[in-house]
C-alpha cells in the first residue's frame, strides 16, 4: 500500500548540501501527489527505447507504462518507507527524480533518472559524486540496482561501483570509499 504523499504545496527547493549538483544548477524538492504524472513521464522515458522495438499501438504502450509505473511506485513506497523521494529540478524546471534511502549500514540509491533532454550533460555524474561524498563522510557504502544494458552502467563503473550480485536483468552494484591513507606525521614515534 502506498504511503500518502503530501497534498500540500510542494516545499521549497533545496540543494541538500550537494555542492557539485548545486554548481550544475540542480535543486531538489520532496515529491507530492501532484508530481505523480511527471514521475510517470520520467519513468516512461527510461523505457522508451525498450518499447520502441515492440509492435504495439501507442495506446497499449502508454497503458503498459502507466501500469508499470504504478507497480514500481507502490513497490518503492512499501519497501523503502524512509527514503527521500525527490524531484530533481534545474532552473525551476522538473527534470528528473532521485529516490535515496539512508540505512545504518549503507545508502541505497533506489532510483536516479533524468528526462532525455537532460541526460549526457554531466548532471548525473555531479549528483552521484555528491552522494558518494555524503556516504564516505558517514563511513558507508552506496548500492544501486542497475539494468545490465543501462547506458549509465559506464558511469557507475567509472565512479568505482562494482557488481556485487547478478540479479538477472539487474546487477546489484556497490561503491565503497577507499580507505583513508595515513598522513605524514600521524605515526607515533617508536624510537
C-alpha positions in Angstrom: 0.0 0.0 0.0 1.3 3.5 -0.8 2.0 5.9 1.9 0.0 9.0 1.2 2.1 11.8 -0.4 1.8 15.4 0.7 -1.3 17.1 -0.8 0.1 20.4 0.4 2.0 22.7 -1.9 5.5 21.4 -2.7 8.1 22.5 -0.2 10.8 25.0 -1.1 13.6 23.6 -3.4 16.8 22.8 -1.6 20.3 21.6 -2.5 20.7 19.2 0.4 24.3 20.5 0.6 25.2 18.7 -2.6 27.8 21.1 -3.9 28.5 19.6 -7.3 24.8 19.3 -8.1 24.3 22.8 -6.9 27.1 24.0 -9.2 25.4 22.2 -12.1 22.2 24.2 -11.3 20.3 21.3 -9.7 17.9 21.7 -6.8 15.5 19.2 -5.2 12.1 19.1 -3.6 10.1 16.3 -2.0 7.5 14.7 -4.2 3.8 15.3 -3.7 0.7 13.7 -5.2 0.7 16.5 -7.8 4.1 15.1 -9.1 2.9 11.6 -10.0 2.1 12.4 -13.6 5.6 13.9 -14.0 7.3 11.0 -12.2 5.4 8.6 -14.6 6.7 10.6 -17.5 10.3 10.2 -16.2 9.7 6.5 -15.8 8.3 6.2 -19.3 11.3 8.0 -20.7 13.6 5.4 -19.3 11.7 2.6 -21.1 11.1 4.3 -24.4 14.0 2.6 -26.3 12.9 -0.8 -24.9 9.3 -0.3 -26.0 10.2 1.1 -29.4 11.1 -2.5 -30.6 7.5 -3.7 -29.8 4.8 -3.6 -32.4 2.2 -2.3 -30.0 -0.2 0.6 -30.7 0.8 3.8 -28.8 -2.3 3.5 -26.5 -1.2 0.0 -25.4 2.4 1.2 -24.7 1.0 4.1 -22.7 -1.3 1.8 -20.7 1.6 -0.6 -20.1 3.9 2.1 -18.9 1.3 3.6 -16.6 0.7 0.1 -15.1 4.4 -0.5 -14.7 5.0 2.9 -13.1 2.2 2.4 -10.6 3.6 -1.0 -9.6 7.1 0.3 -9.3 5.9 3.3 -7.2 3.9 1.1 -4.9 6.8 -1.3 -4.5 9.3 1.5 -3.7 6.9 3.1 -1.2 6.4 -0.2 0.5 10.0 -1.4 0.7 11.8 1.9 1.2 9.4 3.7 3.6 12.0 6.1 5.0 13.6 7.2 1.7 14.0 10.7 0.4 11.6 10.9 -2.6 12.8 13.9 -4.6 12.0 15.7 -7.8 15.2 17.0 -9.4 14.9 20.5 -10.9 17.1 22.8 -12.9 16.3 26.4 -13.5 12.9 25.8 -11.8 12.0 23.1 -14.3 11.3 19.5 -13.2 13.9 17.3 -15.0 14.2 14.1 -13.1 13.8 12.1 -9.9 16.1 10.8 -7.1 15.0 8.3 -4.6 17.5 7.7 -1.8 17.3 5.5 1.3 19.9 6.0 4.1 20.3 2.8 6.1 22.6 2.4 9.1 24.9 0.2 7.0 24.7 1.9 3.6 23.0 4.4 1.4 20.8 2.9 -1.3 20.1 4.8 -4.5 16.7 3.4 -5.2 16.3 5.4 -8.5 18.0 8.2 -10.3 16.7 9.3 -13.7 16.5 12.4 -15.9 14.3 13.2 -18.8 16.2 12.5 -22.1 17.0 16.2 -22.8 18.9 16.3 -19.6 21.0 13.1 -19.9 24.6 13.1 -21.0 25.4 16.6 -19.7 27.2 15.6 -16.5 24.2 16.2 -14.2 24.0 12.6 -13.1 27.8 12.4 -12.5 27.8 15.6 -10.4 24.9 14.3 -8.3 26.4 10.8 -7.9 29.7 12.2 -6.8 27.9 14.3 -4.1 26.0 11.2 -3.0 29.3 9.2 -2.8 30.9 12.0 -0.8 28.0 12.1 1.6 28.2 8.3 2.1 32.0 8.4 2.6 31.7 11.1 5.3 29.2 8.8 7.0 31.5 5.8 6.6 29.0 4.0 4.5 28.9 2.2 1.1 26.4 3.1 -1.6 24.4 0.5 -3.5 22.1 0.6 -6.5 20.3 -1.9 -8.8 21.3 -1.2 -12.4 19.8 -2.8 -15.5 22.6 -4.7 -17.3 22.1 -2.7 -20.6 21.5 0.7 -19.0 23.9 3.2 -20.7 24.6 4.7 -17.2 26.4 1.5 -16.3 29.6 3.0 -17.8 29.2 6.0 -15.4 28.7 3.8 -12.4 31.8 1.8 -13.2 33.9 4.9 -13.8 32.9 6.2 -10.4 34.1 2.9 -8.8 30.9 0.9 -8.5 31.5 -2.9 -8.7 28.9 -5.6 -9.4 28.2 -7.4 -6.2 25.4 -9.7 -7.3 23.8 -10.7 -10.6 20.1 -10.3 -10.1 19.1 -11.4 -13.6 18.0 -8.3 -15.5 19.8 -6.1 -12.9 23.2 -6.0 -11.3 23.3 -5.0 -7.6 26.3 -2.6 -7.6 28.2 -1.3 -4.7 30.6 1.5 -4.1 32.9 1.6 -1.1 35.1 4.5 -0.2 38.8 4.0 -0.5 40.4 3.7 3.0 41.9 6.9 4.2 45.7 7.0 3.8 47.7 7.9 6.9 49.1 11.4 6.8 52.8 12.1 7.4 53.5 12.9 11.0 50.5 11.0 12.3 52.5 8.0 13.3 53.6 7.6 16.9 57.4 7.9 17.4 58.6 4.4 18.2 62.3 5.4 18.6 
